[in-house]
């Protein structure tokens, strides 16, 4: 059954939903979520990134949700992809050895797509301790596409470089360790893995050699996110990508 409404309040009053997905433009997320949290019927909300445009506003909204017992999930979609969970499992198992370099490319703003990358590096590798950024983007002053350097816990550094969205769309992360490499490209739809072996060109040298292709793709991530939020509501646990995760990624961007 499809219904259309022009006001959030009217929808909440007529439909009385228990779960709502917020997929409006970024700058409206905070106000829409605040109105949703006024509804007595709401038990869970799936919010597109970012939850709000400022950390302070986001923290206020999350405090309100906790006070009402409402579960907040953030759709940093790669956390819900089986392919990316496989990558995390390999990293946690130390398959790449000691990580020595993390690099990435993105478009469309540190808030809009940058926070996807920040959340991904936090989830796969570890917490961000220091942030440095450079560059100017006058065409998107409210959400500039900057070059970003991150210092992670343990001394590892990660670099993210911005590209022009009017030229093409790109989202990549390249993780290089002492024993291998994993490259996420095509927005995560393609995952390549490399292992260290003898060089085919130079005797006595070690090189990165392509391994068996990994199962890439982002199939069913939205379905998985909704399923996980439903289970979180029923069991009283935090979603796979919680509001606190959303705040952490936003804090890096801010």
C-alpha positions as CSV (number, residue, x, y, z in Angstrom):
1,X,0.0,0.0,0.0
2,X,1.5,3.3,-1.1
3,X,0.6,6.6,0.5
4,X,1.9,10.1,-0.1
5,X,2.3,12.9,2.4
6,X,3.8,16.4,2.1
7,X,4.4,16.8,5.9
8,X,6.2,14.4,8.2
9,X,3.8,15.1,11.1
10,X,0.8,14.2,9.0
11,X,2.4,10.9,7.9
12,X,3.3,10.0,11.5
13,X,-0.2,10.8,12.7
14,X,-2.0,8.9,10.0
15,X,0.3,5.9,9.5
16,X,1.6,5.6,13.1
17,X,4.7,3.7,11.9
18,X,7.0,1.9,14.4
19,X,10.1,2.1,12.0
20,X,10.9,5.0,9.7
21,X,13.7,5.5,7.1
22,X,15.0,9.1,6.8
23,X,16.2,9.5,3.2
24,X,15.6,13.2,2.6
25,X,18.4,15.7,1.6
26,X,21.3,15.9,4.0
27,X,20.5,19.3,5.4
28,X,17.0,18.2,6.4
29,X,18.0,15.0,8.3
30,X,18.2,16.6,11.7
31,X,14.9,18.4,11.6
32,X,13.1,15.4,10.2
33,X,14.5,13.0,12.8
34,X,13.6,15.5,15.6
35,X,10.0,15.5,14.4
36,X,10.0,11.7,14.1
37,X,11.2,11.3,17.7
38,X,8.1,13.2,18.9
39,X,5.9,10.3,17.7
40,X,5.0,7.9,20.6
41,X,4.8,5.0,18.2
42,X,8.4,5.1,16.9
43,X,10.7,2.3,18.0
44,X,13.5,2.5,15.4
45,X,14.8,4.9,12.7
46,X,17.2,4.1,9.8
47,X,18.9,7.4,8.9
48,X,20.9,8.1,5.8
49,X,24.3,9.8,6.5
50,X,24.9,12.1,8.1
51,X,22.4,12.1,11.0
52,X,22.7,15.9,11.1
53,X,25.2,18.4,9.8
54,X,26.7,19.1,13.2
55,X,28.0,16.9,16.0
56,X,26.3,18.9,18.6
57,X,22.9,18.6,17.0
58,X,23.5,14.9,16.4
59,X,24.3,14.3,20.1
60,X,21.2,16.1,21.2
61,X,19.0,13.9,18.9
62,X,20.7,10.7,20.0
63,X,20.1,11.6,23.7
64,X,16.5,12.2,22.9
65,X,16.3,8.8,21.2
66,X,17.9,7.0,24.1
67,X,15.5,8.7,26.6
68,X,12.6,7.4,24.5
69,X,14.1,3.9,24.0
70,X,14.3,4.4,20.2
71,X,17.0,2.6,18.3
72,X,18.9,4.7,15.7
73,X,20.8,3.0,12.9
74,X,22.9,4.9,10.3
75,X,23.0,3.6,6.7
76,X,26.7,3.4,6.2
77,X,25.8,0.6,3.8
78,X,29.1,-1.2,3.5
79,X,28.8,-2.5,7.1
80,X,25.8,-4.4,6.0
81,X,27.5,-6.0,2.9
82,X,28.6,-9.7,3.2
83,X,31.6,-8.8,1.0
84,X,32.9,-6.1,3.3
85,X,32.3,-8.3,6.4
86,X,34.6,-10.8,4.7
87,X,37.2,-8.1,4.3
88,X,36.9,-7.2,7.9
89,X,37.3,-10.9,8.9
90,X,40.6,-11.1,6.9
91,X,41.9,-8.0,8.4
92,X,41.0,-9.1,12.0
93,X,42.7,-12.4,11.2
94,X,45.9,-10.6,10.2
95,X,46.0,-12.0,6.7
96,X,47.6,-8.8,5.4
97,X,50.3,-8.8,8.0
98,X,51.1,-5.4,9.4
99,X,49.2,-2.7,7.7
100,X,51.5,0.0,6.3
101,X,49.4,2.2,4.0
102,X,45.7,3.1,3.6
103,X,44.7,5.3,0.7
104,X,41.4,6.3,-0.9
105,X,39.5,8.5,-3.4
106,X,36.0,10.0,-3.2
107,X,33.7,12.7,-4.5
108,X,30.8,14.8,-3.2
109,X,31.9,16.3,0.1
110,X,33.4,15.2,3.4
111,X,29.9,15.1,5.0
112,X,28.1,13.3,2.2
113,X,30.5,10.6,0.9
114,X,33.6,11.4,3.0
115,X,31.8,10.1,6.2
116,X,31.2,6.8,4.4
117,X,35.0,6.5,4.0
118,X,35.7,7.6,7.6
119,X,33.2,5.1,8.9
120,X,34.7,2.4,6.8
121,X,38.3,3.0,7.9
122,X,37.1,3.1,11.6
123,X,35.3,-0.2,11.2
124,X,38.0,-2.0,9.3
125,X,41.1,-0.7,10.9
126,X,40.6,1.5,14.0
127,X,39.9,4.8,15.6
128,X,40.9,8.2,14.3
129,X,43.2,10.2,16.6
130,X,44.1,13.2,14.4
131,X,42.6,14.9,11.3
132,X,44.3,17.2,8.9
133,X,42.7,18.6,5.7
134,X,43.6,20.8,2.8
135,X,42.1,22.3,-0.3
136,X,39.2,24.5,-1.2
137,X,35.9,23.8,-2.9
138,X,34.0,27.1,-3.4
139,X,31.2,25.4,-5.3
140,X,30.3,23.3,-2.2
141,X,31.3,25.5,0.7
142,X,28.9,23.8,3.1
143,X,30.3,20.4,2.3
144,X,33.6,20.7,0.5
145,X,35.5,17.8,-1.1
146,X,38.8,18.1,0.7
147,X,42.0,16.1,0.8
148,X,42.2,14.5,4.2
149,X,45.0,12.9,6.2
150,X,44.1,10.7,9.2
151,X,46.3,9.5,12.1
152,X,44.9,6.2,13.5
153,X,45.4,4.5,16.8
154,X,48.8,2.7,16.7
155,X,50.5,5.3,14.5
156,X,49.1,4.1,11.1
157,X,48.2,6.9,8.7
158,X,45.4,7.0,6.1
159,X,45.0,9.4,3.2
160,X,41.9,10.3,1.3
161,X,41.9,12.4,-1.8
162,X,39.0,14.3,-3.3
163,X,38.1,14.2,-7.0
164,X,35.7,16.3,-9.1
165,X,32.2,14.9,-9.2
166,X,31.4,16.6,-12.5
167,X,34.1,14.5,-14.1
168,X,33.1,11.1,-12.7
169,X,32.0,9.3,-9.6
170,X,34.6,7.4,-7.5
171,X,34.9,5.7,-4.1
172,X,37.9,3.6,-3.3
173,X,39.9,2.3,-0.4
174,X,43.3,0.5,-0.8
175,X,44.7,-1.4,2.2
176,X,48.3,-2.5,1.9
177,X,50.0,-4.7,4.5
178,X,53.4,-6.5,4.7
179,X,51.8,-9.8,3.5
180,X,49.2,-8.6,1.0
181,X,46.8,-6.0,-0.3
182,X,43.0,-5.6,-0.5
183,X,41.6,-2.9,-2.9
184,X,37.9,-1.8,-2.7
185,X,36.9,-0.1,-5.9
186,X,33.8,0.8,-8.0
187,X,32.1,2.0,-4.8
188,X,32.8,-1.4,-3.2
189,X,31.2,-3.5,-6.0
190,X,34.7,-4.8,-6.9
191,X,37.1,-6.2,-4.3
192,X,40.6,-7.4,-5.3
193,X,43.0,-9.3,-3.1
194,X,46.7,-9.7,-3.6
195,X,49.2,-11.9,-1.8
196,X,53.0,-11.7,-1.5
197,X,54.9,-14.1,-3.7
198,X,58.0,-14.4,-5.9
199,X,58.3,-11.8,-8.7
200,X,57.6,-13.1,-12.2
201,X,60.1,-10.6,-13.6
202,X,63.0,-10.4,-11.1
203,X,64.7,-13.4,-9.4
204,X,64.9,-13.1,-5.7
205,X,62.3,-10.3,-5.4
206,X,59.0,-10.5,-3.7
207,X,55.9,-8.9,-5.4
208,X,52.2,-8.6,-4.9
209,X,50.4,-11.3,-6.9
210,X,46.6,-11.3,-7.7
211,X,44.8,-14.0,-5.6
212,X,41.5,-15.6,-6.2
213,X,38.8,-12.9,-6.8
214,X,36.7,-12.1,-3.7
215,X,32.9,-11.9,-3.8
216,X,32.3,-8.2,-4.3
217,X,29.2,-6.2,-4.5
218,X,26.7,-4.5,-2.2
219,X,23.8,-6.8,-2.7
220,X,20.8,-6.5,-0.3
221,X,22.6,-3.9,2.0
222,X,19.4,-2.0,2.6
223,X,17.4,-5.2,3.3
224,X,20.2,-6.2,5.7
225,X,20.1,-2.9,7.4
226,X,16.3,-3.0,8.0
227,X,16.6,-6.6,9.2
228,X,19.3,-5.7,11.6
229,X,17.4,-2.7,12.9
230,X,14.4,-4.9,13.5
231,X,16.4,-7.4,15.4
232,X,18.1,-4.6,17.4
233,X,14.6,-3.3,18.4
234,X,13.4,-6.8,19.4
235,X,16.5,-7.8,21.4
236,X,17.3,-4.4,22.9
237,X,20.8,-4.2,21.4
238,X,22.6,-1.6,19.3
239,X,22.3,-1.8,15.5
240,X,25.4,-2.9,13.4
241,X,25.9,0.8,12.5
242,X,24.7,2.7,15.5
243,X,24.1,6.4,16.2
244,X,27.4,6.5,18.0
245,X,29.2,5.3,14.9
246,X,27.4,8.0,12.9
247,X,28.7,10.6,15.4
248,X,32.2,9.3,15.2
249,X,32.3,9.6,11.4
250,X,30.7,13.1,11.5
251,X,33.2,14.3,14.1
252,X,36.0,13.4,11.7
253,X,34.4,15.4,8.9
254,X,33.6,18.3,11.1
